[in-house]
Amino acid sequence: MSKSFAPIAALFVSIALVLTGYGLLTILTPVAADRLGLSDILVGFLGTAYFGGLTLGCFLVPIVIARVGHIRAFTAFTALATVTPLLQGVVLSGEVWIVLRIVTGFCYAGISMVIESWLNERADNSNRGFILSTYTGLNLLVAVIGQQMLGLGDPAGPELFILVAIFVTISAIPVALTRSPAPDIPATTTLQLRRLIQNSPVAAGAVFGTGLANGAFWSLAPLYPQSLGMSETNVASFVSAAVIGGAVALWPLGWLSDRRDRRLVIAGICIGAAIASLGLTTLSALPFVALAAIAFLYGATALPAYSLSIAHANDHADPGMSVSLSGSLLLLWGVGATIGPTVAAFAMELGGSATLLFAFTGIAFALLAAFTIYRMTVRPAPTEAQKETFVYVPRTSPAVFQLDPRGEDGGEDEAAWGEPPPMPDLAQLGDEAQASGEPPVSPAAPPASGSDDPTGRPGS
């Protein structure tokens, strides 16, 4: 295993540095905006801008990679991602920050896609699970480390933004010096949204609903302890408690969902997230430790819903379609995460309280639980033979789904792809993609055989 890990160690170092910086920037942006007197609505727009840029990047970045290759693309994305936090630290304008957050989201999608494509190139059936689990653990660990750096400086000053830029800048060094060969140019394909909704309305509704709620959480949650007069250290600890809760609950919930109707588990965690949201809305006078414990419960119930939804969609997918469906689910989550921050911010502004953020998330999860329970009365649970094993997949870029061991078996994807075609002319490929006028989509999603389900199976 050490021999297979050595060629990609530099890639893990690079992404760890990027994610540490972005973990800090994610919590720093709303806290700094609040300290500078920006309205809740404007802070919501900042969250919408970031997730909008991230979603666009997931499906536009392949054109950039096709034109210039992985190493040049990574260098360009890291250079641009270094400039944006520096400008946030010196240009104290909410309108300018909105543009910068769009660029930041786009760059993060590009950096993630380059790294994940590279990891997939080095993965095979013997190490794919190890690489994905290592990458997953790294995502969760360094995000918490980055968040805890909030207390190292004044959020209203430029120092912490400079620290973010330093982490992103030095992340380019391991990739520039790696001896691991760059991967092939990714292929493109069409997403199967209609097919996904027909196969699994619960999965489609769950990822969109959790995108609404959790997009609002990531964008606005720091304002909740900030409005209660807590220190920057407690603000970071409050958000980190939710991240740790999600990490701790992921695998037990996945194990349980492999042995029960996954929709029952999804409905249960949505009810739990709604209860935690109600607690944070109505019990804000509790001591910090109690609020952090409720935040832990929120993370343990709200954050695993995305991966459980992917597993549920795979239970009803045709063989070999897991990668394509997962890319469609990521798009739905991104759309929800783009909408959620602005809607929640309007509720907070109109109600005059940051606690209304969790009123919004509570309503979203309660509706999602009701819809899931209703669907359980419409269609029976899949048999044990139909169910796939739960695998946690980070919400980064479509390229990460190629690392999912559930996509290893042949079936429709391999029949459609066959042997890799000869390398195209990169400049011509990029020009054709722009001239065609067709929206570029996930590089990780292989072509589907059609838009209608040939099995004739109803949605879940």
N, C-alpha and C positions, 0 to 999 in steps of 0.2 A: 504493500500500500504506500510505503514511503517513496518508492520509485515513481509511482503514478502521481503522487502529490507534488513532488519536487518541481516538475515543469510549470505547475500552475500556482506555486506559492506566491510569486510576484503579483499575480492577478488578485489573489486574496488580500495581499498587503495594500494594493491600490484601492480596492473597493472599501476596505476597512477605513482607510484614511478619508475617502470621500464621504462615507456614511457617518463618520464621527463629526466631520464638519457640517454635514446636512442635518444631523441630529440636533446640533446646537442651533443652526440657523432656523430650523422649524419652530423651535420654542422661542428663540430670540426675536423673531420678526413680530409676532403679536404683542409680546411684552414691550418691546421698544416702541411699537406704534402706539400703544396705550400710554406709555410714559411721555411720548411726544404730543399727546392730546388728540390723536386721530380718533374719529368716531368709530363706534362698533360696526356700522355699516361699511366704512372704508376698510376696517380690518377684515370683515367678511369678504370684501372684494379681493383683498390680497390672497386669501385662501382659494377663492374661485380662480384667480389668475394662475396660481401655482398649479392647481390640479388640471386646469384647462391646458396649460403649457405641457404638463406631463402627459396628458392623454394625446394631444396632438403629436408630441414627440414620439410616442410609442409607434405611431403609424406613418410618420414622415421621415424619421431617422434612417430607415433602410435606403432611401434615395441618396442621402449623404454618404453612407457607407459604400454604396454601389459606385459612387463617383470617385472617391478618394481612398477607400480601403479603411481597415479598422484602426491602424496605428495613427494615421493622419486625422481620422475622425475623432479618436479619443483625445488627441492633442488639442484639436480645435475646441471640443466641448469643455475640456478642463480649463483652457485659457479663458473662454467666455464665462465659465462658471466661477472663475477667480475674480473677474471684473465685477460681476453683479453684486456680491456682498460688499465689496469695497465701495461701490457707488451708493449702496444703501447706507453705509456708514457716514458718508459725507454729503449726500443730497437728501435733505430731510423734507421730502415732498411725497405725500401719499399717492398722487397721480403717477409720479415717476416710479415709485415702488411697485405699483401695479404692473407696469411694463417690465420691470426687472424681475418680478416674480414669475411672469409668463416665460421669460428667457431662462430663469433658473429651473423651472419645471421641465422645460424642453431639454436643457442640458443634462439634467439628472436622468431623464429617459435615455438620452444618447449614451451617457457613460455606462449606465446599467446594461444597455443592450450590447455594447461592445464587449464588456466583461463577460456577460452571460453567453454570448455567441462563442467567445473564446473558450469558456469552461465547457460548453457543450461539445466543441470540437475535440477537446482532450478527454471527454467522457466515453466510456463504453459500458457494456452490461455488467462488468465486474466492479466498477467504481462509481457508477452513476448515482446510486443512493448515498454513498459516502460524500461525494462532492456536493449534492443538494443539501444534505443535512448540515455539512460544514458551513455552506453558504448561508443557510437559514439561521443557524446559531450565531454566526458572525453579524448578520443583519440586526438581530435582536440585541446582542451584547453592546455593539458600538453605538447603537442609537441611544441606549441608556447612558453610556459614557459621555456622549456629546451633550445630552440634555443636562447632565450634572455640571457641565462647564459654565452654565448660566451664571453661577455665583462668582465667577472669576473676575468679573468687571462690571462696569455700569452699563446696563442695557441701552441707555440713551446715548452713550458715547460710541466712538468708532472702534474701540479696542476689540470687542468681541467679534465684530464683523471682520476685522483684520485677521483674527484667529481662524475664523472659518476659511478665509481666503488662503491662509497658510496651509491648512490641511488639504484643501483641494489642489493647490499648486504642487505640493510635494507628492501627491498621488500619481502624477504623471511620470515620476522618475522610475518606479519599478516596471511600468509598462514599456517605457522607452528602452530600458536595459535588458528586458527579458529575452531569453534565447528561445522561448517557445514560439514556433511558427504561427503566424497569423491565420485565422480561420478563413474559409471560403466566403465569398460574398453571399449574404442570405437571399433566399428566394422570397417571392411575395405571392400572396393568394387572397382570395375573397373571404371575408368573414361570413359566418352562417348564423346571423341573428334570428332570422325567422325560424330556421330549423331548431335553434336552441330553445326558443320560446315554445315551439310545438312539442319538443321532447321533454322539456322540464320547466314549466312555468314557475315552480317554486324556486329553482336555482336562479332563474332570470330575475324574479322579483326580489329574492334575497340579496343578490349582489348589488342591485340598484338601490334597495332600501338601506343596506349597510353602507353603501357609498354615500348616500344622503347624510346619514347619522354620523358616521365616522369621519367623513370629510369635514363636517362641521366641528367634530371633536378635535381633530388635529389642528385645525385652523384657529379655533377660538377657546379651547380648554384652558390655556394659560391665563386668560382674562378672568376666569372664575376665582382662583385663589388670589389673584392680583386685586380683584375688587373687594376681597375680604381683608385686605391690608397685610397679606402675608409677605414674607421676604422672598427674594429671588431663589434662595435655596429651597424653600418650601414649595414655590411654584414648580421648580424642576422636579422635586420629589413627588408632587401630586401627579404630574403627567407620567413620570417614570413608573409610578405604582400601577397605572393602567397597563403600561407596556409589559411589566413583569407579570401582572395578572394574566394577560393574554398568552405570554410565553409558557407559564406554568400550566394553564388549562388546555393548551392545544392538544397535546398527545393523549391525556385521559379522555377528552371529549371525542377525539378521533377514534380511539379504541372502542369507546361506547357506541359510536355511530356505526362501526363495522359490525356490531352485534345486534343492533336495533334498527327500526325504521329511522333513517337519517332525518326525515322530516320531523319526527318526534323530538330529536335532539335539537334541530334548528329552532323549532317552536319553543322548546324549553329555554334555550339560551336567550332567545328574543324576549321571553317573559322576564328572565333574570336581568337582562339589560334594561328593560323598561322599569323594573323595580329599583335597580340601582340609580337610574336617572331620576326617578321620583324622590329617592332619598337625597340625592344631591340638590334637587330643586327645593325641597321643603325643610331640609335639616342643615342649612348652611351655617347655623350658629354653633354647630358641634365643634369640638376641638379638632386641630389639624390631623391628629392621628386617626380619629374616627372618619374624617372626610377622606383621608388617604386610603383607609380600608374599603370605603365604598367605591372609590376610584379603582382599586384593585378588583373588586367584584365587577365593576363595569367592564374593565379590560378583559377579565376572564370570560365574560359572556358575549360582549360585543365584538371583540377582535377576531375570534376564531370562526365567525359566521361565514366569512369569505371562502376559506379553505373547505369548510363543510359543504358549502354550496357547490364548489367545483367537484367534490367527491360525489355529491348527489347527481349532478349533471352527467358525470361519467358512468354512473350506474345505469343510465338510460340511453347512453350513447352507443352507436354502432362501433364495432371493433375498429381501432385505429383512428377514431375521430376525436380523441381526448384533447390533442393539442389545438385543433381548430376551435372546439367548443370553449376551451379555456381562454383562448384569445378573445372570443366574443364576450365572455364573462368579464374579462378585464376592461373591455371597452364600456360595458354597461356600468361597471363599478366607477370608472373614470367620469362618465357622464353624471352619475349621481353625486360623486365627490365634488364635481364642479358646481353643481346647483346648490348643494347643502349649505356651504358656508354663508352664502349671501342670504338665503332664506332664514337661517338661524340668526344671522346678524340683524336682520330687519326685526325679528321678534324681540331680540334683546334691546334694540334701540327703542322700539315702540313701548315695550314694557318697562324700560328703565332699569333693568337688572340683568346681570350676567348669569343668574341662575336659570333664566329662560332658555339658555343653551340646552340644558338637560331636560327642560320641558319638551323642546323640539325633538331631541333624540329619543325620549321616552315615548312620544306619540308615534314616531317612525317605527320603533321596534314593536310597539303594541299592535299597530296595524299589520306589520309583517307577520307577527305571531298568529293573528286572527286569519290572515290569508293562508298561511301554511296549514293551520288546523282544518280550514275549510277544504283545502286540496286533499287532505288525508281522507276525507269522506267521499271523494270523487274517484280516486284511484288507489288500488291496493299497493302495498310496499313491494319493491322488487324482491325476487327470490335470492337466496344466498349465492346461487350460481351467477346471478346477474351483477352482484355487488362487487365493486372495486375496493381495494384497500385504501384507507385514508392516507393521504400524503399532504404535508403542509407545503404550500408554494407561496413565496413572498409576492406581494403586489409591487412589482418593479417594472418589468417590460415583458412583451410577449415572448422574447427569446428564452426566458427562464423556464417556460413550459417544456422546452426540448429536454431539460434535465429531469423531468418527471418520469420516474420508472414506468408509470402507467401507459406511456406512449411508446414503449419499446416493442410491443408485439406488432406483428405486421399489419394485416388487415387493409383497410381502405387507404390509409395514408401511404403505406409503402407501395401499394399497387399504383397509386397515382404518381408517386415520386420516381420509383425505380432507381436506376443508377444516376449519380449526379451528372448533369450535362457539362460539356466543356465550359471553361471560364469565358464569359462574354467580355466584350470590350467595355470597360467601366464607364468611360465617357459617353459611349453610345447608349449604354443602358440607362444612365441617368437622364440623358436628353430625351430618350423615348418615353421614360416615365413622366417627364414634365409635359411632353407634347401630347400624350394620350388623353390628358385631362381626367384620368381615372384616379380616385383617391387611393394613395398608397396605404397598404395595411400591413398587418403583422408579418414579420419575416419568419416567425416561428410556426405559423399555422399552415399546414400543407393543404393542397387543393382538395375540395370536397367533390363528390360525384354529382351533386345537384342540390337544388335548394329545397326539394321536398324529401321527406323521410321515406325511403324505399320500403321500409318495413311496415309502414302504415300504422305504427304504434301511436296512440294518443299521448298527449302531454301528461306530465306527472302532476 
